[in-house]
Each structure stands twice: as structure tokens, then as C-alpha cells.
Amino acid sequence: MAKYHTDGLPMASFVIVFSLFTSSFIIPLSEAQMVPAIYVFGDSLVDVGNNNYLKISLAKANFPHNGIDYPGKVATGRFGNGKNSADFLAEKVGLPPSPPYLSLVSKFNKQKESFVNGVSFASGGAGIFNGSDKQFRQSIPLSYQVNYYSEVHQNIGLQLGSEGAKVHLSKSLFLIVIGSNDIFGYIKNSKLQSEYTPQQYAVLMASNLKEQLQRIHALGAQKFVVVGTGPVGCCPAQRDLDTEECNDGANSLSVMYNEALKSMLQQLKPALGISYTLLNTYTVLTNIVQNAASYGFTEAKAACCGIGKLKAQGPCLPVASLCSNRRDHVFWDFYHPTQATHGIIVENFFDGPSKYASPMTVKELIAL
């Protein structure tokens, strides 16, 4: 098995022993907190800096102009101008952003912080399938993110005791934002297309995700916030540079996957006894792209930061062209939404119209 953690950090050292805590107890929530913690799994849409610690990864955002609107105007490794959806969800429930897992277990982190307030395993370039990161040389695929979570689960058990950990994790949110890179991988790979029809591939994606959700559930998770894939064919990198139209093939596969995901979760709920909300990103983001002005945007096709036509022919590098008003743009770079778009998406999911979240909103999930 390949090693996706930083060099010099054996897996055993990832378990932090809190010997002072020998009996079960529950950490009380502050008045502002709605949940004890958020544990984040996903790709660059919610990466908060894990890829900064992957030495050979090409998928990094720890340089300008990324982070230009983040507090302190610092490039944290988030793929955007500011906060992402995981950050906004944390704000909604009264928590600080879940920190990158690799920052907490890094050899440079002398304090070895606790994981009870939440942590993010998300990694730019990651997919449901282990091979989705090949073009980026290195990321943390979902199965490896779950491996890391198993270490966190053990750590929390040592800190809170068995019963305390069970209660803590059962009330926490488990955010899953992944699948886009698997779709991009399929539409670029003729070998995959010869092996699977789009429908077969979509079902396979959902089946593989199911295995990982079962693993997470076996490690204490009860409340899942699962984010479906958006209209990925409408991001600047996927638009036809001549017609500027969306890539219908990519969008069609996204729709198929979301249907397979919905069916899978409906079957998984009674089988495991979990609770979940499935977020209809496809509809939300399609509405934003098609009705940009009503959401306060003036540009829904071109990226804010990038190179070439639609600023979609190169990533957001320090030498790239940058728009003056990020709030005007739906997309930050050739793949990722702006902070403004992330904020609108979370607003709609958290307590918005039922058409955007099923079978319940995030707020209703928390109340269970």
C-alpha cells in the first residue's frame, strides 16, 4: 500500500495517547455550538491545506492569488479566494474550521493537538477511486482518508473513553464532498470508457463510496452530510473554448452518479441505521450559473483567476490574470467556485428549500 502521509511519520505515531483520561466523559458544547465536531472527507472543494504536506503533489494552492480574501489574505492551501463550503458549514454550527489532518500530525507540530473539535482529511485531486489522482502525482484518495480517520477514532477513544467517544461521534457531522475527479477521470480516459458505460461507471462510483461510508460508520459515525457532484461540465476548464458551452458528457455523468448516490443512500440508511442529508449541488449550482444576476454575479462562464480564454487554460498561479471583484464571479479558477458561491451553496443546504436537500436539511439532521 502506498504511503500518503508525510515522510518520517510512521502510522503508529499518529495515535496520540492521552493517559490522563482513563474514564469516559463528554465534552460539553459551548452555547454557540450546534454539534461537537465536523469530520471532513473530500477533494479540493473542501481541502483546507492537507496537500501542503504532500511533497510531490502537483495539486496545491498554498501560493497567491489563492486566499486573497481569506482572513489575513493568506494562501492556506484552500483552492479558492477565501472560505470554502466546509468553512461555511463550520461557521453555521458554531465551530472553527476543521484543521487539516496532516498539520496536526506533522513532525513540526510539537503540541500534537486533539481531534475532538473536528478535523479535515480532504485532499485536492482525491477521488472515490484510488487512481483518480494520477495526473496530480499525489493526493489522499478517499480510502486513505478513511484510514486516517481510523487513527483519529482510536485517538478520541483514548481521550474520551469508549462511551464518551461513542456519544461524541454519534452527534458529530461527517461531511463527504467527493466524486468530481472520478468524473473528470472517466471523460478523459478512453480505456475506462471502453470498459464501462457512463451508467455502469456511475453505479461503480456509488458502490465504492458505499464501502467507505460503511467503514466510517463502523468507526462511530451516525450523521452524514453527503454532497452530490455539481454540473462539472460547466466549470471553465470543461467549457468548449469556441462556443463557451458546458460539456454535456461530463454533466450527464454527474446526473447519473447523483441518481446512483441517492439510491445507494436510501438503501444504506435502514441497513446501518444512519441519518443523512444528500445535498443537491447539481441543481443549486446550475441555478446559480443560469441565473447569475439574481445571485449578484456578473460572470458565470470565465474564471476570476487563470490564464487564456475564459481564464480556463491554466491554473491560478501568481503570474495569472486576476479579476478585480471576486464577488462578481461564480468561479474562482478553472475548476473551483469563489468564496461567494460556496457561501450561497451552504445557505441553501443548511436550512433552505427541500428541493436542495433530501430527505432533510442539515439543520434538521443536527436536531435528530
NORVENTA-V307717 format. One record per pair of residues at least 12 apart in sequence whose ideal C-beta (glycine too) atoms are under 6 Angstrom apart, sorted by sequence separation. I is the first residue (numbers start at 1). GAP is how many residues later the second one is. D is the distance in Angstrom with one decimal. If there is no record, write none. Layout:
BEGIN
i: [I | I]
gap: [GAP | GAP]
d: [D | D]
END
This chain:
BEGIN
i: [63 | 69 | 70 | 234 | 238 | 326 | 350 | 351 | 62 | 68 | 69 | 126 | 233 | 265 | 307 | 327 | 349 | 350 | 125 | 126 | 127 | 128 | 233 | 306 | 62 | 126 | 186 | 305 | 61 | 123 | 262 | 123 | 233 | 305 | 316 | 61 | 101 | 232 | 233 | 304 | 98 | 100 | 101 | 231 | 98 | 98 | 232 | 304 | 312 | 182 | 121 | 258 | 52 | 229 | 304 | 51 | 49 | 121 | 306 | 49 | 229 | 303 | 304 | 305 | 306 | 299 | 48 | 228 | 298 | 299 | 300 | 303 | 303 | 228 | 297 | 44 | 142 | 115 | 46 | 46 | 46 | 115 | 115 | 288 | 79 | 40 | 6 | 101 | 174 | 53 | 132 | 180 | 183 | 295 | 50 | 128 | 132 | 173 | 174 | 175 | 176 | 177 | 179 | 226 | 49 | 128 | 169 | 230 | 231 | 38 | 48 | 50 | 170 | 173 | 180 | 205 | 222 | 223 | 224 | 225 | 226 | 227 | 228 | 230 | 129 | 132 | 228 | 127 | 128 | 202 | 206 | 210 | 227 | 228 | 231 | 127 | 198 | 202 | 206 | 217 | 230 | 231 | 234 | 199 | 203 | 217 | 244 | 35 | 40 | 198 | 202 | 206 | 34 | 34 | 38 | 33 | 284 | 32 | 187 | 187 | 284 | 59 | 59 | 146 | 153 | 236 | 241 | 146 | 150 | 142 | 146 | 183 | 279 | 183 | 48 | 51 | 284 | 50 | 51 | 236 | 47 | 237 | 46 | 47 | 236 | 280 | 47 | 59 | 128 | 58 | 279 | 39 | 57 | 58 | 37 | 38 | 40 | 41 | 42 | 44 | 57 | 59 | 128 | 277 | 278 | 37 | 56 | 57 | 128 | 40 | 56 | 43 | 277 | 54 | 277 | 277 | 27 | 275 | 14 | 275 | 236 | 16 | 237 | 236 | 237 | 8 | 235 | 41 | 46 | 36 | 45 | 36 | 37 | 38 | 39 | 40 | 41 | 42 | 43 | 4 | 15 | 36 | 42 | 14 | 24 | 35 | 38 | 225 | 21 | 23 | 26 | 35 | 43 | 15 | 16 | 24 | 25 | 4 | 15 | 18 | 24 | 17 | 18 | 26 | 223 | 65 | 81 | 65 | 81 | 80 | 64 | 88 | 63 | 88 | 80 | 83 | 65 | 69 | 79 | 81 | 82 | 85 | 89 | 81 | 84 | 88 | 92 | 80 | 85 | 85 | 69 | 35 | 34]
gap: [12 | 12 | 12 | 12 | 12 | 12 | 12 | 12 | 13 | 13 | 13 | 13 | 13 | 13 | 13 | 13 | 13 | 13 | 14 | 14 | 14 | 14 | 14 | 14 | 15 | 15 | 15 | 15 | 16 | 16 | 16 | 17 | 17 | 17 | 17 | 18 | 18 | 18 | 18 | 19 | 20 | 20 | 20 | 20 | 21 | 22 | 22 | 22 | 22 | 23 | 24 | 24 | 25 | 25 | 25 | 26 | 27 | 27 | 27 | 28 | 28 | 28 | 28 | 28 | 28 | 29 | 30 | 30 | 30 | 30 | 30 | 30 | 31 | 33 | 33 | 35 | 36 | 37 | 38 | 39 | 40 | 40 | 41 | 42 | 45 | 46 | 47 | 47 | 47 | 49 | 49 | 49 | 49 | 49 | 50 | 50 | 50 | 50 | 50 | 50 | 50 | 50 | 50 | 50 | 51 | 51 | 51 | 51 | 51 | 52 | 52 | 52 | 52 | 52 | 52 | 52 | 52 | 52 | 52 | 52 | 52 | 52 | 52 | 52 | 53 | 53 | 53 | 54 | 54 | 54 | 54 | 54 | 54 | 54 | 54 | 55 | 55 | 55 | 55 | 55 | 55 | 55 | 55 | 57 | 57 | 57 | 57 | 58 | 58 | 58 | 58 | 58 | 59 | 60 | 60 | 61 | 61 | 62 | 62 | 63 | 64 | 65 | 66 | 66 | 66 | 67 | 68 | 69 | 69 | 70 | 70 | 70 | 70 | 71 | 72 | 72 | 72 | 73 | 73 | 74 | 75 | 75 | 76 | 76 | 76 | 76 | 77 | 77 | 77 | 78 | 78 | 79 | 79 | 79 | 80 | 80 | 80 | 80 | 80 | 80 | 80 | 80 | 80 | 80 | 80 | 81 | 81 | 81 | 81 | 82 | 82 | 83 | 83 | 84 | 85 | 88 | 89 | 90 | 91 | 93 | 95 | 96 | 97 | 98 | 98 | 99 | 100 | 104 | 131 | 132 | 132 | 135 | 135 | 135 | 135 | 135 | 135 | 135 | 135 | 136 | 136 | 136 | 136 | 137 | 137 | 137 | 137 | 137 | 138 | 138 | 138 | 138 | 138 | 139 | 139 | 139 | 139 | 140 | 140 | 140 | 140 | 141 | 141 | 141 | 142 | 240 | 245 | 251 | 251 | 252 | 254 | 254 | 255 | 255 | 256 | 256 | 257 | 257 | 257 | 257 | 257 | 257 | 257 | 258 | 258 | 258 | 258 | 259 | 260 | 261 | 270 | 331 | 332]
d: [5.3 | 4.5 | 4.7 | 4.1 | 5.4 | 5.3 | 4.8 | 4.4 | 5.2 | 5.2 | 3.8 | 4.6 | 4.5 | 5.7 | 5.3 | 5.0 | 5.7 | 5.7 | 3.6 | 5.6 | 6.0 | 5.4 | 3.3 | 5.4 | 4.6 | 5.3 | 5.3 | 5.3 | 5.5 | 4.5 | 6.0 | 3.7 | 3.4 | 5.0 | 4.1 | 4.5 | 5.0 | 5.0 | 3.8 | 4.1 | 3.9 | 5.5 | 5.0 | 5.1 | 5.3 | 4.3 | 5.3 | 5.4 | 4.4 | 5.5 | 3.8 | 5.8 | 4.4 | 4.5 | 4.1 | 6.0 | 5.2 | 5.3 | 5.4 | 3.2 | 5.8 | 4.8 | 5.3 | 5.3 | 5.3 | 5.6 | 5.8 | 4.3 | 4.5 | 4.8 | 4.6 | 5.0 | 5.3 | 5.9 | 5.2 | 4.4 | 5.7 | 4.7 | 5.5 | 6.0 | 4.1 | 5.6 | 5.9 | 5.9 | 5.9 | 5.0 | 4.9 | 5.5 | 4.5 | 3.8 | 4.5 | 5.3 | 5.6 | 6.0 | 4.3 | 5.7 | 5.2 | 5.5 | 5.0 | 4.7 | 4.7 | 4.4 | 4.5 | 5.8 | 4.1 | 6.0 | 3.4 | 4.3 | 5.7 | 5.8 | 5.2 | 4.9 | 4.4 | 5.5 | 5.2 | 5.3 | 5.8 | 5.3 | 4.1 | 5.7 | 5.1 | 4.7 | 5.9 | 5.5 | 5.5 | 5.0 | 5.0 | 4.1 | 5.1 | 3.8 | 3.8 | 5.2 | 5.6 | 6.0 | 5.7 | 4.4 | 4.9 | 4.2 | 5.0 | 5.2 | 4.2 | 5.0 | 5.3 | 5.6 | 4.9 | 5.9 | 5.5 | 5.0 | 5.1 | 5.8 | 4.7 | 4.4 | 4.2 | 5.7 | 5.2 | 4.3 | 5.5 | 3.5 | 5.7 | 5.3 | 5.2 | 3.8 | 3.9 | 5.2 | 4.3 | 4.5 | 5.0 | 5.0 | 5.9 | 5.3 | 6.0 | 5.2 | 4.8 | 5.8 | 5.0 | 5.6 | 5.4 | 4.8 | 4.7 | 4.7 | 4.5 | 5.0 | 4.4 | 5.7 | 3.5 | 5.1 | 4.6 | 4.1 | 5.3 | 4.8 | 5.5 | 5.9 | 5.8 | 5.3 | 5.4 | 4.4 | 3.9 | 5.3 | 4.0 | 3.5 | 5.8 | 5.9 | 5.0 | 5.0 | 5.5 | 3.6 | 4.9 | 4.1 | 5.2 | 5.2 | 5.0 | 4.6 | 5.4 | 4.8 | 5.5 | 4.8 | 5.9 | 5.9 | 5.0 | 5.4 | 5.5 | 4.8 | 3.8 | 4.6 | 5.5 | 5.6 | 5.2 | 5.0 | 4.7 | 5.2 | 5.2 | 5.4 | 4.3 | 4.8 | 5.1 | 4.7 | 5.2 | 3.5 | 5.3 | 4.8 | 5.8 | 5.1 | 4.8 | 4.4 | 3.1 | 5.7 | 5.8 | 5.8 | 5.2 | 5.5 | 5.3 | 5.3 | 5.6 | 5.4 | 5.4 | 4.0 | 5.1 | 4.8 | 5.6 | 5.4 | 4.0 | 5.7 | 4.3 | 5.5 | 5.6 | 5.1 | 4.8 | 5.7 | 5.2 | 4.8 | 5.0 | 5.9 | 6.0 | 5.5 | 5.3 | 5.2 | 5.0 | 5.9 | 4.7 | 5.7 | 3.3 | 4.7 | 5.6 | 5.3 | 5.1 | 4.0 | 5.2 | 5.9 | 5.9 | 5.4 | 5.6 | 5.8 | 5.3]
END
